[in-house]
Amino acid sequence: MTATTFAVPDGWTAVPRPPSLHRRFEFGSYAQTRAFLDRLAALSESTGLYPDLSFGSKHVNVTIRGPEGAAPAQAEQAFAQQACALADQTS
């Protein structure tokens, strides 16, 4: 398995192929999940980064890939940290 060559923010998992960051966020209600998704959408619009999302009524899976198949760079790592801050605001 390839060693991780990019920084991994706290709480996130490095995925080697394709190089990406992954995290599952858990919430206590659908309303909290929806609020987090809305905040993530606003973050995406302001940064131009659009992670892969999958979600249920009380969770959101976020996968952030680097540009054009490259490892997540500083912008993607910053997005991951901001997503954590948004989740903290939502809980």
Steps between C-alpha positions, in 0.01 A plus 500: 500500500625850416605722790295811560685800358255771600396650831195343662289733718387368839204266473548431131623182331747497213394281210796403278316419174389737376680733740230662708376591846192338648290564809154405625313763700222382733208718614215460745221593260411551137476876564865507612606293198315738268656805666848350459435422132385859444814633669719266294330625183579861597862402573525330162365807324749727678804274443417343164561153649223244467561178695314176441213469747271219603260530787215353696262660746764526776839481327706647218798329333745748347778403259739770384722425203798698378497683168505273193589183689782656702523473879292746701697824524482790742163624368337159545653457845370845601156403371509188719584709807224748420252214458587386854436850631162505322409163653590633846272800441220268393508252790 
